[in-house]
Amino acid sequence: MINILLEGYDIDAPWLYKELKNYIKPEFSVAVLAFSFRDSRVRSLDDWNHLYSKECGKYYGGIVGGFTAYGIPEENICFINYFEDTRESTILKIQQADILYLPGGLPDKMMERIKAVGLHDTLIKHKGIVMGYSAGAVIQLSEYHLSPDDDYPEFQYYEGLSYLNDFYLEVHYEGTDIQKASIQRVISERGKPVYATHLQSGAIVVDNGEVKRIGDVEVFHESNPSSSN
């Protein structure tokens, strides 16, 4: 299995393209699990469409354009609509996709909706590529932490999707005191390394257990808590 953990949806950025083209192939199909939206921002199908629909979606062009840059035609990219898709149609889209794509947003809300629809087992059985940015990256871990920010005022651990269990992830890393304190807390309490992907310049590919760092990624661990490159 291949997991790709990203900072943003600009997957065709020059610093990523050379590496990701080894995994993203023109003949592949993509299912976008657009479940990570904020309750305050998306309360209806119309609200959802303003983020993800082909006609007026704010994020549609960026997500689709990233994949078409690798030769995947637009018609091979489908969005799973939380308000319109049934459980059966959602499962079918996931099963037929070579790439499962998890957008950014709120990872705990994404997980709540995954459970509400009853998708957990289907997602775990997916044997293709799972890739996502920000929220869609951390949720690929069996347990993830979130450093305090505007959305999450307190440090906390959350349940993820159990694809990856050997490390923790600090996304959008800028070396702030809050981020450093969170990383040290994870190392102390969980005893596992923390990978920190620098803001808009780092990514990780886990290819059948082998961790590959792309761009600017630091690793913090018990024997070297100040990080290593």
Salt bridges, closest charged atoms under 4 A:
GLU7 OE1 - HIS172 ND1 2.81
ASP39 OD2 - LYS109 NZ 3.00
ASP39 OD1 - ARG113 NH2 2.55
ASP46 OD2 - HIS50 ND1 3.79
GLU74 OE2 - LYS54 NZ 3.77
ASP85 OD2 - LYS93 NZ 2.97
GLU112 OE1 - LYS109 NZ 3.62
ASP121 OD1 - HIS120 ND1 3.60
GLU143 OE1 - ARG190 NE 2.70
ASP151 OD2 - ARG38 NH2 2.66
GLU159 OE1 - LYS115 NZ 2.61
GLU170 OE1 - HIS145 NE2 2.65
GLU189 OE2 - ARG185 NE 3.05
ASP207 OD2 - LYS212 NZ 3.83
ASP216 OD2 - HIS198 ND1 3.59
GLU218 OE2 - HIS198 NE2 2.68
